[in-house]
Amino acid sequence: MPQDLYELSPEGALRPLARGVSFAAYAPDGAVLYVRDGALFELSRGESRLLAQPVLGDFAVDPLGQRIAIARPDSEPDSWLELIDRSGRHLAVLIEPRGPNAWPLFSAGGDTVYFISGSTGVYSWFSVGVDGEGLRQLTNHGLKPGPDVLGAAFVPPPAFKSSIHFIGPALVEYDAGDGLWRLDLATGKAERIGEVRP
């Protein structure tokens, strides 16, 4: 649900930045990037600038703040991931529109993008290089949609993107809705580690 975006000053004053925002994040240089009405904007020095349109409601900024991974809609339910620079210039197609692809995250070194894809029919973690090469499925190898998919080998995707937290260079923890999971992004090894914290 869209929200109004505010910034809290060191003195505790709220300053309105944008209305109707579905997702927002800071770039390392302090600029605010946000999605509103299917478009990605950059707010810097009090002025908003359009970077890309149409986009889905999430994106990721690389550790140096130079590149942005965005999810773009295609024919329903397909979507694709694109890498752009901070001017909005196209750099690479990361994944073609085969099934839903979303929730990109950069590796600590900025050379890999992790994301969630339903291209196999089972929502799973994938990774790809920032040049669009080296696509890897990290979880749920060989699983097919059907009544038996939720067996012991199934690694659920995150329930929402904001629950994903890096706890190491290639180690994440996230809320899958039914519990907390830990995933090694280098190996694809995953384990359920506990209940969702209130």
C-alpha positions in Angstrom: 0.0 0.0 0.0 1.5 3.4 -1.0 2.8 5.6 1.8 3.9 9.1 2.2 7.7 9.4 2.5 9.3 11.6 5.2 12.8 12.4 6.3 13.6 12.9 10.0 16.2 15.6 10.7 18.8 15.3 13.4 16.7 17.8 15.4 13.7 15.5 15.2 11.7 17.5 12.6 9.8 15.6 9.9 10.2 16.8 6.3 7.8 15.4 3.6 9.7 14.1 0.6 7.1 12.4 -1.7 3.5 11.0 -1.6 2.2 7.7 -2.8 5.5 5.8 -2.5 5.5 2.0 -2.7 9.3 1.4 -2.0 12.2 3.7 -1.1 15.9 3.4 -0.2 18.9 5.6 0.4 21.8 5.5 -2.0 25.3 5.6 -0.4 25.7 9.3 -1.3 22.5 10.2 0.6 20.2 10.5 -2.4 16.7 9.0 -1.9 15.5 6.6 -4.5 11.8 5.7 -4.6 9.0 4.1 -6.6 5.7 5.9 -7.2 3.0 5.0 -9.7 5.2 2.4 -11.4 8.2 4.8 -11.9 11.6 5.0 -10.2 12.7 8.5 -9.1 15.8 9.9 -7.5 15.4 12.7 -5.0 18.6 14.7 -4.5 19.1 18.3 -3.3 15.3 18.7 -3.1 14.6 17.8 -6.7 13.1 14.5 -8.1 14.3 13.1 -11.3 12.7 10.2 -13.3 15.1 7.3 -13.8 13.0 4.4 -15.2 9.4 3.6 -16.1 7.6 1.2 -15.9 9.0 -0.6 -12.9 7.6 -2.9 -10.2 7.6 -1.9 -6.6 11.2 -2.7 -5.6 14.8 -2.2 -6.6 18.3 -2.5 -5.2 21.3 -0.1 -5.2 24.8 -1.5 -5.5 27.3 -1.0 -2.6 29.0 1.9 -4.4 25.7 3.6 -5.3 26.5 3.5 -9.1 24.1 0.9 -10.4 20.5 -0.1 -9.7 18.8 -3.4 -10.3 15.1 -3.0 -11.1 12.2 -5.3 -11.8 10.2 -4.5 -14.9 6.7 -5.8 -15.8 6.0 -7.8 -18.9 2.9 -9.8 -19.9 1.3 -11.1 -16.7 2.7 -12.8 -14.7 6.1 -12.4 -16.3 8.7 -9.8 -15.3 12.3 -9.2 -15.9 15.3 -7.7 -14.2 17.4 -4.9 -15.6 20.6 -3.2 -14.5 20.7 0.6 -15.0 23.1 3.3 -13.9 22.2 6.3 -11.8 21.3 8.3 -14.9 18.7 5.6 -15.9 20.9 4.3 -18.7 20.5 0.6 -19.6 23.5 -1.5 -18.7 22.3 -5.1 -18.9 19.3 -7.5 -18.9 19.9 -9.6 -15.8 17.0 -12.1 -16.4 14.6 -12.4 -19.3 10.8 -12.3 -18.6 10.2 -16.0 -17.9 7.8 -16.1 -14.9 7.8 -13.6 -12.1 11.2 -12.2 -11.1 11.6 -9.7 -8.4 13.3 -8.6 -5.1 16.8 -8.0 -6.4 19.7 -7.8 -3.9 23.4 -7.0 -4.6 26.2 -9.1 -3.2 28.6 -7.3 -0.8 31.1 -7.0 -3.6 28.5 -5.7 -6.1 29.3 -8.3 -8.8 26.2 -10.5 -8.2 22.5 -9.9 -8.0 20.3 -12.3 -5.9 16.6 -12.4 -6.6 13.4 -14.5 -6.2 12.0 -16.2 -9.3 9.0 -18.3 -10.1 10.4 -19.3 -13.5 10.4 -23.0 -12.6 6.9 -22.9 -11.2 8.3 -22.9 -7.6 9.4 -19.6 -6.1 13.1 -20.0 -5.4 16.3 -18.0 -4.8 18.5 -17.4 -7.9 21.7 -15.4 -8.6 23.2 -13.9 -11.7 26.3 -11.8 -12.5 25.8 -8.1 -13.1 26.6 -8.7 -16.8 23.6 -11.0 -17.1 25.8 -14.1 -17.2 26.1 -17.1 -14.8 22.5 -17.6 -13.9 22.3 -20.1 -10.9 19.3 -21.6 -9.1 20.2 -21.6 -5.4 17.2 -23.3 -3.8 14.5 -25.9 -4.7 16.5 -27.8 -7.4 14.3 -30.2 -9.3 11.1 -29.3 -7.4 8.0 -29.1 -9.5 4.7 -27.4 -8.6 2.1 -29.7 -7.2 0.8 -31.1 -3.9 4.2 -32.6 -2.9 6.2 -29.4 -3.4 6.0 -28.5 0.3 8.2 -31.4 1.4 11.4 -31.5 3.4 13.5 -30.3 0.4 11.4 -27.1 -0.1 13.0 -23.8 0.9 10.3 -21.2 1.1 10.9 -17.7 -0.3 10.7 -14.6 1.9 7.2 -13.5 2.9 8.3 -9.9 2.1 11.5 -8.2 1.0 12.0 -6.0 4.0 12.4 -9.2 6.2 15.7 -10.1 4.4 18.8 -9.2 6.4 22.4 -9.9 5.5 24.3 -11.3 8.6 27.5 -12.0 6.6 28.9 -11.3 3.2 26.8 -14.2 1.6 24.5 -15.1 4.5 21.0 -13.9 4.9 18.2 -14.5 7.3 14.5 -13.8 6.5 10.9 -14.4 7.5 9.2 -17.0 5.3 5.8 -16.5 7.0 6.0 -19.9 8.8 9.3 -19.2 10.5 12.8 -17.7 10.2 15.2 -19.1 7.7 19.0 -18.7 7.1 20.4 -19.1 3.6 24.0 -19.3 2.5 23.9 -17.5 -0.9 27.2 -19.0 -1.9 26.1 -22.6 -1.6 22.3 -22.5 -1.5 22.3 -24.3 1.9 19.3 -23.3 3.9 17.8 -24.1 7.3 14.8 -23.1 9.4 16.2 -21.4 12.5 13.2 -20.5 14.6 9.8 -18.9 14.9 9.0 -15.4 13.6 9.8 -12.8 16.2 6.8 -10.7 17.3 
